[in-house]
């Protein structure tokens, strides 16, 4: 994918990544920490994570096309290098979202505090804690990475491309 209505596709697709990765991260942490939230989100959680995951290589490929069509610049190269590192974070979000969804969809017994049901809940608590900590770490890493990539992309696109004063303004006015 290279152009959409005459605009570089990367410029449009990047908005999917900038919205979906943080949204997925937030939903993942909510679902991992609060099982009720995971049950309410249901299949939406891994579906959202899958769309976010797929949007990353699409955006990256469109960005590589754009990189070949702009002047060689250190800021663009830096942005490209950072962008190449987002896919593992997006994959981590998807895997953990699938784990959280899968664990939240199991049968729930009302009022059974004895026998195997109690043992399963006690065993599940350490697993839930580990999944919650991993989810928080991957979500934070993904969001920070999106911020760093976006910041570098904005710098690459806008450095020396605007005037600090508005058109028509004169110095000393």
C-alpha positions in Angstrom: 0.0 0.0 0.0 1.5 3.3 -1.0 -1.0 6.1 -1.7 -4.6 6.7 -0.6 -6.3 9.5 -2.4 -3.0 11.0 -3.4 -1.6 10.9 0.2 1.0 8.5 1.5 -0.8 5.7 3.1 1.6 5.8 6.1 0.3 9.3 7.0 -3.2 7.8 7.3 -2.5 4.4 8.7 -0.3 5.8 11.5 -3.5 7.0 13.1 -4.8 3.5 13.5 -1.6 2.5 15.4 -1.6 5.7 17.6 -5.2 5.0 18.7 -5.4 1.2 18.7 -2.1 0.3 20.6 -2.9 2.5 23.6 -6.6 1.5 23.6 -5.6 -2.2 23.5 -3.0 -1.6 26.2 -5.7 0.0 28.4 -8.2 -2.7 27.8 -5.6 -5.4 28.4 -4.6 -4.0 31.8 -8.2 -3.5 32.8 -9.1 -7.1 31.8 -6.0 -8.6 33.5 -6.5 -6.7 36.8 -10.2 -7.0 36.9 -11.7 -10.4 35.7 -15.1 -8.8 35.6 -13.8 -6.3 33.0 -12.3 -9.1 31.0 -15.6 -11.0 31.0 -17.5 -7.8 30.0 -15.0 -7.1 27.2 -15.3 -10.7 26.0 -14.0 -11.4 22.5 -13.6 -7.7 21.9 -10.3 -7.7 23.8 -8.4 -10.2 21.6 -10.2 -8.8 18.5 -9.0 -5.3 19.3 -5.5 -6.6 19.9 -5.5 -8.5 16.6 -6.5 -5.4 14.6 -3.8 -3.4 16.4 -1.3 -6.1 15.7 -2.2 -6.2 12.0 -2.1 -2.4 11.7 1.5 -2.3 12.8 3.1 -4.1 9.8 0.7 -2.4 7.4 1.8 1.0 8.7 5.5 0.0 8.8 5.4 -1.2 5.2 3.7 2.0 4.1 6.3 3.9 6.0 9.1 2.1 4.3 7.6 3.1 0.9 7.4 6.7 2.1 11.0 6.6 3.3 12.1 5.7 -0.2 10.2 8.7 -1.5 11.6 11.5 0.7 15.0 13.0 1.0 17.5 11.0 3.1 17.5 12.4 6.6 18.8 11.4 10.0 15.5 12.1 11.6 13.6 9.9 9.1 16.1 7.1 9.7 15.7 7.4 13.4 11.9 7.2 13.1 12.2 4.2 10.8 14.5 2.4 13.3 12.1 3.1 16.2 9.1 2.0 14.1 10.6 -1.4 13.4 10.6 -2.1 17.1 6.8 -1.8 17.7 5.8 -5.2 16.2 7.1 -7.3 19.2 5.1 -5.0 21.6 2.0 -5.4 19.5 2.4 -9.2 19.4 2.8 -9.2 23.2 -0.4 -7.3 23.6 -2.2 -9.8 21.4 -0.9 -12.9 23.1 -1.7 -11.5 26.6 -5.1 -10.3 25.4 -5.8 -13.8 24.2 -4.6 -15.3 27.5 -6.8 -12.9 29.5 -9.8 -13.5 27.3 -9.3 -17.3 27.5 -8.9 -17.3 31.3 -12.0 -15.1 31.8 -14.3 -17.2 29.7 -14.1 -20.3 31.9 -17.2 -21.4 33.8 -17.9 -19.6 37.1 -19.6 -21.4 40.0 -21.8 -19.4 42.3 -21.3 -20.1 46.0 -19.1 -23.2 45.8 -16.3 -22.7 48.3 -15.3 -26.3 48.7 -13.3 -28.9 46.9 -11.9 -28.5 43.4 -13.5 -25.1 42.7 -11.7 -23.5 45.7 -8.4 -25.2 44.7 -8.7 -23.9 41.2 -9.4 -20.4 42.4 -6.3 -20.5 44.7 -4.1 -21.8 41.9 -5.5 -19.2 39.5 -4.6 -16.3 41.8 -0.8 -16.6 41.2 -1.3 -17.0 37.5 -3.6 -14.0 37.4 -1.0 -11.9 39.3 1.7 -13.0 36.8 -0.5 -12.2 33.8 -1.5 -8.8 35.4 2.2 -7.8 35.9 3.2 -9.0 32.4 0.2 -7.1 30.9 1.1 -3.9 32.8 4.7 -4.2 31.6 3.9 -4.9 28.0 1.1 -2.3 27.9 3.5 0.3 29.3 6.2 -0.7 26.9 3.9 -0.5 23.9 2.5 2.9 24.8 5.9 4.4 25.5 7.2 2.9 22.2 4.2 4.4 20.3 5.0 7.8 21.9 8.7 7.6 21.0 7.9 6.6 17.5 5.3 9.3 17.1 7.5 12.0 18.5 10.4 11.0 16.2 7.9 10.9 13.2 6.6 14.4 14.0 10.1 15.8 14.3 11.1 14.1 11.0 8.0 15.5 9.2 8.0 19.0 10.7 11.6 20.1 11.3 12.3 23.2 9.3 8.8 22.9 7.7 7.1 25.8 9.4 7.7 29.4 10.4 7.6 30.4 14.1 5.7 33.5 13.1 2.4 33.4 11.1 2.3 34.5 7.5 1.9 38.2 7.3 3.4 39.0 10.7 6.4 41.2 10.8 9.2 41.2 13.3 8.6 43.7 16.1 4.8 43.8 15.5 
